[in-house]
């Protein structure tokens, strides 16, 4: 099995999904299940590394403003839900 650190996101995700399926089936010995669990943990960590890297790239593409648009959208939805639309200013 290749080192999880060398895998791309999709490879790690697909192998992790396979491991989850094998663990959920309950087949195999306790020792085999533990080995699968450990491999799954390493694959999950690799997937998280990829996702964190993607998040950093998106933040950089936005000019270093993490989630700026999302926060503005959330503020607008909250204000609308609370009846704080521009009508109050009229």
LINHUBEL-V742261 format. One record per residue. N is the residue number from 1. PHI is phi in degrees with one decimal (999 if undefined). Layout:
BEGIN
n=N phi=PHI
n=N phi=PHI
END
This chain:
BEGIN
n=1 phi=999
n=2 phi=-69.9
n=3 phi=-61.8
n=4 phi=-54.8
n=5 phi=-64.7
n=6 phi=-96.0
n=7 phi=-89.0
n=8 phi=-76.2
n=9 phi=-58.5
n=10 phi=-63.8
n=11 phi=-62.6
n=12 phi=-64.1
n=13 phi=-63.3
n=14 phi=-65.6
n=15 phi=-66.4
n=16 phi=-61.1
n=17 phi=-61.5
n=18 phi=-63.8
n=19 phi=-64.2
n=20 phi=-59.3
n=21 phi=-61.0
n=22 phi=-66.0
n=23 phi=-65.7
n=24 phi=-67.2
n=25 phi=-71.6
n=26 phi=78.1
n=27 phi=-77.9
n=28 phi=100.5
n=29 phi=-84.0
n=30 phi=-60.2
n=31 phi=-61.6
n=32 phi=-64.2
n=33 phi=-63.6
n=34 phi=-64.6
n=35 phi=-63.9
n=36 phi=-63.3
n=37 phi=-59.7
n=38 phi=-62.4
n=39 phi=-63.1
n=40 phi=-61.7
n=41 phi=-61.0
n=42 phi=-65.0
n=43 phi=-67.9
n=44 phi=-62.9
n=45 phi=-63.7
n=46 phi=-65.7
n=47 phi=-60.2
n=48 phi=-63.5
n=49 phi=-59.8
n=50 phi=-63.0
n=51 phi=-66.0
n=52 phi=-63.0
n=53 phi=-63.4
n=54 phi=-64.1
n=55 phi=-62.0
n=56 phi=-63.3
n=57 phi=-64.3
n=58 phi=-65.1
n=59 phi=-61.7
n=60 phi=-63.3
n=61 phi=-66.2
n=62 phi=-84.3
n=63 phi=82.7
n=64 phi=80.7
n=65 phi=-107.2
n=66 phi=-64.8
n=67 phi=66.1
n=68 phi=-56.3
n=69 phi=-64.8
n=70 phi=-61.4
n=71 phi=-65.1
n=72 phi=-63.8
n=73 phi=-63.3
n=74 phi=-62.8
n=75 phi=-62.8
n=76 phi=-66.4
n=77 phi=-65.0
n=78 phi=-64.1
n=79 phi=-64.2
n=80 phi=-65.1
n=81 phi=-64.5
n=82 phi=-88.7
n=83 phi=75.6
n=84 phi=-99.0
n=85 phi=-69.7
n=86 phi=-64.6
n=87 phi=-61.2
n=88 phi=-65.0
n=89 phi=-81.1
n=90 phi=-88.7
END
